[in-house]
Amino acid sequence: MRKLLLSNDDGVHAPGLKALYEALSVHARLRVVAPDRDKSGASNSLTLSRPLSLAALDNGFYSVDGTPADCVYLGVNGVWDEKPDLVISGINHGGNLGDDVLYSGTVAAAMEGRNLGMAAIAVSLVGSRHFDTAGRVAASLVGAADTLSLPPRSLLNVNVPDLPWEEIRGFRVTRMGYRGPAQRPLEVKDPRGRTRYWIAPAGESADEGSDTDFAAIEAGYVSITPLQTDLTRHAAIGDVRGWLDALSGQA
């Protein structure tokens, strides 16, 4: 029977993680290792300044006082002798569309699995109501995972519309869109009168392409975007090389 490692960034008590576990428990042997609190926006950070605590909970889940990447690192790389076949991260409370993947702890957990040699999928619900729909999407993808072949150091980023299962129009393979500039931070005063700042919501979609993850969600489709960890802007290499050659000629 397939062995899966589940994690997230919303924390070990999040409803999305519970929904993911319930949806996949009949399809595979599951181990859950997740942060002890909300770590949204933690991206790919690892905790290097102190040791980590791994605690078993009454429901069989494991809690870690660290980041999503810490959780997957511990779950895959040495705490247990048996390694998973697949890492599933989610179900995130809210979408991870376009530029969100650079900040997302949900995507980072899947990416850490991929960095450690595992196939990996990140699942996010673009809303907060229909976690059961996202669970069914995850189960359908896991059921077909054996036939999926991805290039090395890649993973799937899955976003699910916040709709009942019957209203999902299908699945689309998409590319990352991009957002406009983020809003200004929200300035507040603490009880001592000192100024503090809340990070404001991300900008709205600024990419009108019909093949983007944003467009798929807007149309009621599940968005599946293959991601890679190579951030090199390959198309710009020639331009940068020419610029440096010109600088060298002026020296």
C-alpha positions as a Markdown table, in Angstrom:
| # | Residue | x | y | z |
|---|---|---|---|---|
| 1 | Met | 0.0 | 0.0 | 0.0 |
| 2 | Arg | 1.3 | 3.5 | -0.9 |
| 3 | Lys | 2.9 | 5.5 | 1.9 |
| 4 | Leu | 2.2 | 9.2 | 2.1 |
| 5 | Leu | 3.6 | 12.0 | 4.2 |
| 6 | Leu | 1.1 | 14.8 | 4.8 |
| 7 | Ser | 2.1 | 18.3 | 6.0 |
| 8 | Asn | 0.9 | 21.9 | 5.7 |
| 9 | Asp | 1.6 | 25.5 | 6.8 |
| 10 | Asp | -1.7 | 26.3 | 8.6 |
| 11 | Gly | -0.7 | 24.2 | 11.5 |
| 12 | Val | -1.4 | 20.6 | 12.8 |
| 13 | His | -4.9 | 21.5 | 14.0 |
| 14 | Ala | -6.0 | 23.1 | 10.7 |
| 15 | Pro | -9.3 | 21.9 | 9.2 |
| 16 | Gly | -7.7 | 21.5 | 5.8 |
| 17 | Leu | -5.2 | 19.0 | 7.1 |
| 18 | Lys | -7.9 | 17.0 | 8.8 |
| 19 | Ala | -9.9 | 17.0 | 5.5 |
| 20 | Leu | -6.9 | 15.9 | 3.6 |
| 21 | Tyr | -6.2 | 13.0 | 6.0 |
| 22 | Glu | -9.8 | 11.9 | 5.9 |
| 23 | Ala | -9.9 | 12.0 | 2.1 |
| 24 | Leu | -6.6 | 10.0 | 1.7 |
| 25 | Ser | -6.8 | 7.5 | 4.6 |
| 26 | Val | -8.7 | 4.9 | 2.5 |
| 27 | His | -6.1 | 5.1 | -0.3 |
| 28 | Ala | -2.8 | 4.9 | 1.5 |
| 29 | Arg | -0.9 | 4.6 | 4.7 |
| 30 | Leu | -0.5 | 8.1 | 6.1 |
| 31 | Arg | 1.9 | 9.9 | 8.4 |
| 32 | Val | 1.2 | 13.5 | 9.4 |
| 33 | Val | 4.0 | 15.9 | 10.4 |
| 34 | Ala | 2.9 | 19.5 | 10.6 |
| 35 | Pro | 3.8 | 22.8 | 12.4 |
| 36 | Asp | 2.5 | 23.3 | 15.9 |
| 37 | Arg | 1.0 | 26.6 | 14.8 |
| 38 | Asp | 0.2 | 28.7 | 11.7 |
| 39 | Lys | 3.3 | 29.1 | 9.6 |
| 40 | Ser | 1.7 | 30.7 | 6.6 |
| 41 | Gly | 4.3 | 32.7 | 4.6 |
| 42 | Ala | 7.2 | 30.8 | 6.0 |
| 43 | Ser | 8.3 | 29.8 | 2.5 |
| 44 | Asn | 11.3 | 27.4 | 2.3 |
| 45 | Ser | 13.0 | 28.4 | 5.6 |
| 46 | Leu | 14.6 | 25.8 | 7.8 |
| 47 | Thr | 15.2 | 26.2 | 11.5 |
| 48 | Leu | 19.0 | 26.2 | 12.0 |
| 49 | Ser | 19.4 | 28.2 | 15.2 |
| 50 | Arg | 18.0 | 25.6 | 17.6 |
| 51 | Pro | 17.0 | 22.0 | 17.8 |
| 52 | Leu | 13.4 | 21.0 | 16.9 |
| 53 | Ser | 10.8 | 19.3 | 19.0 |
| 54 | Leu | 8.7 | 16.5 | 17.5 |
| 55 | Ala | 5.6 | 15.6 | 19.6 |
| 56 | Ala | 3.0 | 12.8 | 19.0 |
| 57 | Leu | -0.6 | 14.0 | 19.4 |
| 58 | Asp | -3.6 | 11.9 | 20.6 |
| 59 | Asn | -4.9 | 11.7 | 17.0 |
| 60 | Gly | -1.7 | 10.1 | 15.7 |
| 61 | Phe | -0.5 | 13.3 | 14.0 |
| 62 | Tyr | 3.0 | 14.7 | 14.8 |
| 63 | Ser | 3.6 | 18.3 | 15.7 |
| 64 | Val | 6.9 | 20.2 | 15.1 |
| 65 | Asp | 7.8 | 23.6 | 16.6 |
| 66 | Gly | 9.3 | 24.7 | 13.3 |
| 67 | Thr | 8.5 | 25.5 | 9.7 |
| 68 | Pro | 6.7 | 23.4 | 7.0 |
| 69 | Ala | 10.1 | 22.6 | 5.4 |
| 70 | Asp | 11.3 | 21.4 | 8.9 |
| 71 | Cys | 8.4 | 19.1 | 9.1 |
| 72 | Val | 9.0 | 17.4 | 5.8 |
| 73 | Tyr | 12.7 | 17.2 | 6.4 |
| 74 | Leu | 12.0 | 15.3 | 9.7 |
| 75 | Gly | 9.3 | 13.2 | 8.1 |
| 76 | Val | 11.4 | 12.1 | 5.2 |
| 77 | Asn | 15.0 | 12.3 | 6.3 |
| 78 | Gly | 15.8 | 10.2 | 9.3 |
| 79 | Val | 13.2 | 10.2 | 12.1 |
| 80 | Trp | 11.6 | 7.1 | 10.7 |
| 81 | Asp | 13.3 | 4.3 | 8.8 |
| 82 | Glu | 10.5 | 4.0 | 6.3 |
| 83 | Lys | 10.4 | 6.7 | 3.7 |
| 84 | Pro | 7.2 | 7.9 | 2.0 |
| 85 | Asp | 6.4 | 7.4 | -1.6 |
| 86 | Leu | 4.8 | 10.8 | -2.0 |
| 87 | Val | 4.6 | 14.1 | -0.1 |
| 88 | Ile | 1.2 | 15.9 | 0.0 |
| 89 | Ser | 1.0 | 19.4 | 1.5 |
| 90 | Gly | -2.3 | 21.1 | 2.3 |
| 91 | Ile | -5.1 | 21.5 | 2.2 |
| 92 | Asn | -4.2 | 25.2 | 2.4 |
| 93 | His | -6.8 | 27.7 | 3.7 |
| 94 | Gly | -6.7 | 30.0 | 0.7 |
| 95 | Gly | -5.2 | 29.9 | -2.8 |
| 96 | Asn | -1.5 | 29.8 | -3.8 |
| 97 | Leu | -1.7 | 31.3 | -7.2 |
| 98 | Gly | 0.9 | 33.0 | -9.3 |
| 99 | Asp | 3.6 | 34.8 | -7.2 |
| 100 | Asp | 2.1 | 33.3 | -4.0 |
| 101 | Val | 4.3 | 30.2 | -4.5 |
| 102 | Leu | 7.4 | 32.3 | -3.6 |
| 103 | Tyr | 6.1 | 32.9 | -0.1 |
| 104 | Ser | 3.9 | 29.9 | 0.5 |
| 105 | Gly | 4.7 | 27.4 | 3.2 |
| 106 | Thr | 2.3 | 25.0 | 1.6 |
| 107 | Val | 4.3 | 24.9 | -1.6 |
| 108 | Ala | 7.5 | 24.9 | 0.4 |
| 109 | Ala | 6.6 | 21.7 | 2.2 |
| 110 | Ala | 6.0 | 20.0 | -1.1 |
| 111 | Met | 9.2 | 21.5 | -2.5 |
| 112 | Glu | 11.2 | 20.2 | 0.5 |
| 113 | Gly | 9.8 | 16.7 | -0.3 |
| 114 | Arg | 10.9 | 17.1 | -3.9 |
| 115 | Asn | 14.4 | 18.3 | -2.7 |
| 116 | Leu | 14.7 | 15.1 | -0.7 |
| 117 | Gly | 13.9 | 12.9 | -3.7 |
| 118 | Met | 10.1 | 12.5 | -3.2 |
| 119 | Ala | 7.3 | 13.1 | -5.7 |
| 120 | Ala | 5.3 | 16.0 | -4.2 |
| 121 | Ile | 2.0 | 17.8 | -4.6 |
| 122 | Ala | 0.8 | 21.0 | -2.9 |
| 123 | Val | -3.0 | 21.4 | -2.6 |
| 124 | Ser | -4.8 | 24.7 | -1.8 |
| 125 | Leu | -8.5 | 25.7 | -1.6 |
| 126 | Val | -9.1 | 29.1 | -3.0 |
| 127 | Gly | -11.5 | 29.9 | -0.1 |
| 128 | Ser | -12.4 | 28.4 | 3.2 |
| 129 | Arg | -15.6 | 26.4 | 2.8 |
| 130 | His | -15.4 | 23.3 | 0.6 |
| 131 | Phe | -12.4 | 21.4 | 2.0 |
| 132 | Asp | -14.2 | 18.2 | 1.1 |
| 133 | Thr | -14.0 | 19.2 | -2.6 |
| 134 | Ala | -10.2 | 19.8 | -2.3 |
| 135 | Gly | -9.9 | 16.4 | -0.5 |
| 136 | Arg | -11.7 | 14.6 | -3.4 |
| 137 | Val | -9.3 | 16.4 | -5.8 |
| 138 | Ala | -6.3 | 15.2 | -3.8 |
| 139 | Ala | -7.6 | 11.7 | -3.7 |
| 140 | Ser | -8.1 | 11.5 | -7.4 |
| 141 | Leu | -4.6 | 12.8 | -8.1 |
| 142 | Val | -3.0 | 10.4 | -5.6 |
| 143 | Gly | -4.9 | 7.6 | -7.2 |
| 144 | Ala | -3.2 | 8.4 | -10.5 |
| 145 | Ala | 0.2 | 9.4 | -9.1 |
| 146 | Asp | 1.9 | 6.1 | -10.1 |
| 147 | Thr | 1.5 | 7.0 | -13.8 |
| 148 | Leu | 2.9 | 10.6 | -13.4 |
| 149 | Ser | 6.5 | 11.2 | -14.5 |
| 150 | Leu | 7.9 | 14.6 | -13.6 |
| 151 | Pro | 11.4 | 15.9 | -14.4 |
| 152 | Pro | 13.8 | 16.0 | -11.5 |
| 153 | Arg | 13.3 | 18.8 | -8.9 |
| 154 | Ser | 9.7 | 19.6 | -9.9 |
| 155 | Leu | 6.3 | 19.3 | -8.2 |
| 156 | Leu | 2.6 | 20.0 | -8.8 |
| 157 | Asn | 0.9 | 23.1 | -7.4 |
| 158 | Val | -2.9 | 22.4 | -7.3 |
| 159 | Asn | -5.5 | 25.1 | -6.6 |
| 160 | Val | -9.1 | 24.1 | -6.1 |
| 161 | Pro | -12.1 | 26.5 | -6.6 |
| 162 | Asp | -14.2 | 26.9 | -3.4 |
| 163 | Leu | -17.2 | 25.1 | -4.9 |
| 164 | Pro | -19.2 | 21.9 | -4.2 |
| 165 | Trp | -17.7 | 19.0 | -6.1 |
| 166 | Glu | -20.7 | 18.9 | -8.5 |
| 167 | Glu | -19.9 | 22.4 | -9.6 |
| 168 | Ile | -16.2 | 21.8 | -10.5 |
| 169 | Arg | -16.0 | 22.0 | -14.3 |
| 170 | Gly | -12.9 | 19.9 | -14.6 |
| 171 | Phe | -9.1 | 20.1 | -14.5 |
| 172 | Arg | -6.7 | 22.4 | -16.3 |
| 173 | Val | -2.9 | 22.3 | -16.7 |
| 174 | Thr | -1.9 | 25.9 | -16.2 |
| 175 | Arg | 1.1 | 28.2 | -15.9 |
| 176 | Met | 1.8 | 30.6 | -13.0 |
| 177 | Gly | 0.1 | 34.0 | -13.4 |
| 178 | Tyr | 1.4 | 37.1 | -11.6 |
| 179 | Arg | 0.0 | 39.6 | -9.3 |
| 180 | Gly | 0.1 | 43.4 | -9.3 |
| 181 | Pro | 2.0 | 45.2 | -6.5 |
| 182 | Ala | 1.0 | 44.4 | -2.9 |
| 183 | Gln | -1.1 | 46.8 | -0.9 |
| 184 | Arg | 0.5 | 49.2 | 1.6 |
| 185 | Pro | 1.0 | 47.8 | 5.1 |
| 186 | Leu | -1.6 | 48.5 | 7.7 |
| 187 | Glu | -0.3 | 50.8 | 10.4 |
| 188 | Val | -1.5 | 50.2 | 14.0 |
| 189 | Lys | -0.6 | 51.3 | 17.5 |
| 190 | Asp | 0.2 | 48.9 | 20.3 |
| 191 | Pro | -1.0 | 49.5 | 23.9 |
| 192 | Arg | 2.1 | 51.6 | 24.6 |
| 193 | Gly | 1.5 | 53.9 | 21.6 |
| 194 | Arg | 4.2 | 52.4 | 19.4 |
| 195 | Thr | 3.7 | 52.1 | 15.7 |
| 196 | Arg | 3.4 | 48.6 | 14.3 |
| 197 | Tyr | 2.7 | 47.2 | 10.8 |
| 198 | Trp | 0.5 | 44.4 | 9.5 |
| 199 | Ile | 1.6 | 43.0 | 6.1 |
| 200 | Ala | -1.3 | 43.8 | 3.8 |
| 201 | Pro | -3.0 | 41.4 | 1.4 |
| 202 | Ala | -1.2 | 40.5 | -1.9 |
| 203 | Gly | -2.1 | 42.4 | -5.0 |
| 204 | Glu | -4.8 | 41.2 | -7.4 |
| 205 | Ser | -4.0 | 39.2 | -10.6 |
| 206 | Ala | -2.3 | 41.4 | -13.2 |
| 207 | Asp | -2.0 | 38.6 | -15.8 |
| 208 | Glu | -4.9 | 38.3 | -18.2 |
| 209 | Gly | -3.7 | 35.1 | -19.9 |
| 210 | Ser | -6.3 | 32.4 | -20.4 |
| 211 | Asp | -3.8 | 29.7 | -19.6 |
| 212 | Thr | -3.0 | 31.0 | -16.0 |
| 213 | Asp | -3.9 | 29.5 | -12.7 |
| 214 | Phe | -5.9 | 32.6 | -12.0 |
| 215 | Ala | -8.0 | 32.1 | -15.1 |
| 216 | Ala | -8.7 | 28.5 | -14.4 |
| 217 | Ile | -10.0 | 29.2 | -10.9 |
| 218 | Glu | -12.1 | 32.0 | -12.1 |
| 219 | Ala | -13.7 | 29.7 | -14.7 |
| 220 | Gly | -14.4 | 27.0 | -12.0 |
| 221 | Tyr | -11.6 | 24.6 | -13.0 |
| 222 | Val | -9.0 | 22.9 | -10.8 |
| 223 | Ser | -5.6 | 24.4 | -11.7 |
| 224 | Ile | -2.6 | 22.1 | -11.8 |
| 225 | Thr | 0.7 | 23.9 | -12.4 |
| 226 | Pro | 4.0 | 22.0 | -12.7 |
| 227 | Leu | 6.7 | 24.0 | -10.8 |
| 228 | Gln | 10.5 | 23.8 | -10.9 |
| 229 | Thr | 13.0 | 25.0 | -8.4 |
| 230 | Asp | 15.3 | 26.6 | -11.1 |
| 231 | Leu | 14.6 | 30.3 | -11.0 |
| 232 | Thr | 17.1 | 31.2 | -13.7 |
| 233 | Arg | 15.7 | 33.6 | -16.3 |
| 234 | His | 17.3 | 31.7 | -19.1 |
| 235 | Ala | 16.0 | 34.0 | -21.8 |
| 236 | Ala | 17.9 | 36.9 | -20.2 |
| 237 | Ile | 21.3 | 35.2 | -20.1 |
| 238 | Gly | 22.4 | 36.5 | -23.5 |
| 239 | Asp | 21.3 | 40.1 | -22.7 |
| 240 | Val | 23.2 | 40.1 | -19.4 |
| 241 | Arg | 26.3 | 38.5 | -21.0 |
| 242 | Gly | 26.3 | 41.3 | -23.7 |
| 243 | Trp | 25.9 | 44.0 | -21.0 |
| 244 | Leu | 28.9 | 42.6 | -19.1 |
| 245 | Asp | 30.9 | 42.4 | -22.3 |
| 246 | Ala | 30.1 | 46.0 | -23.0 |
| 247 | Leu | 31.2 | 47.0 | -19.5 |
| 248 | Ser | 34.5 | 45.1 | -19.9 |
| 249 | Gly | 35.1 | 46.9 | -23.2 |
| 250 | Gln | 34.8 | 50.3 | -21.4 |
| 251 | Ala | 37.3 | 49.4 | -18.7 |
